[in-house]
Amino acid sequence: MTQNKQFLYPQKWLSKASTGDRVASELRMQIIAGLIESGAILSENKLAADFNVSRSPIREALKILSAENLIRLERMGAVVIGLTEKDIEEIYDVRLLIESFVFERLTKIDTTHLVMELSKILEMMKIAIKYKDADEFSLQDVLFHETIIRSINHSYIRMIWDNTKPVMEAFILLSMRARIEEKYDDFNRILENHELYIEAIKTKNRELMIKSLHQNFDDVQGKVDDLWISQQTLSKGVEKSD
């Protein structure tokens, strides 16, 4: 793939990814950001030219996005389905179900090592905020929750998480980029929410766990409108730059 200054997905996150995964990651971001609108036709030939790759990785990328229900495959291309507010709410519903289940399992095991790992990640999140690095913060935020989920070593829970993660990661990345520009002070509260997560896990306090889950997920779902505003701003910005 050629280097493109308008790539939305952080290229440094893709050092070990296949070309198909790299294309899928960028197309996913553009679809969720609203730069590629619902109903748009994606041509294999045009995409191959745009990304300067053969059609084989393009087909691989389209299969990935089809499995995520972001596009509908057609002959020699695809139609964009996109992501609605309802889709985002349902993704976070799945996260809430997963993390609620994981929390219950954590009450029965030694969480000393997990608490140490989460504390390290939280420090990285704080550093990212200090330097206003939304991409790094998003990376560490996703890692924080993934570390919790993987800690119980439940293969089917991990499978559900892995299937949901790409779309969720793209949404979080776009949301955090907008928030760090428009609502920077809000990150103090986000960090406090994550500190509450750690304390709930450390003490195995169910009431604290429920509080931490509600503070995180009620807040996230309440911020869905922010993404649509940021999408419109991003789309207008690209139009002006063109």
Salt bridges, closest charged atoms under 4 A:
GLU44 OE1 - ARG55 NE 3.18
GLU44 OE1 - ARG59 NH1 3.47
ASP50 OD2 - LYS46 NZ 2.96
GLU68 OE2 - ARG28 NH2 2.80
GLU74 OE2 - ARG72 NE 2.98
GLU90 OE2 - LYS86 NZ 2.29
GLU99 OE2 - ARG95 NH2 3.24
GLU99 OE2 - HIS145 ND1 3.11
GLU104 OE1 - ARG206 NE 3.03
GLU117 OE2 - HIS113 NE2 3.89
GLU117 OE2 - LYS120 NZ 3.71
GLU123 OE2 - LYS126 NZ 3.48
ASP135 OD1 - ARG177 NE 2.81
ASP141 OD1 - HIS145 NE2 3.46
ASP141 OD1 - HIS194 NE2 2.88
GLU146 OE2 - ARG150 NE 3.36
GLU146 OE1 - LYS165 NZ 2.79
ASP162 OD1 - ARG150 NH2 2.84
ASP186 OD2 - ARG179 NH1 3.14
ASP186 OD2 - ARG189 NH2 2.66
GLU195 OE2 - LYS126 NZ 3.27
ASP218 OD2 - HIS214 ND1 3.36
ASP219 OD1 - ARG189 NH2 3.05
ASP226 OD2 - LYS183 NZ 3.09
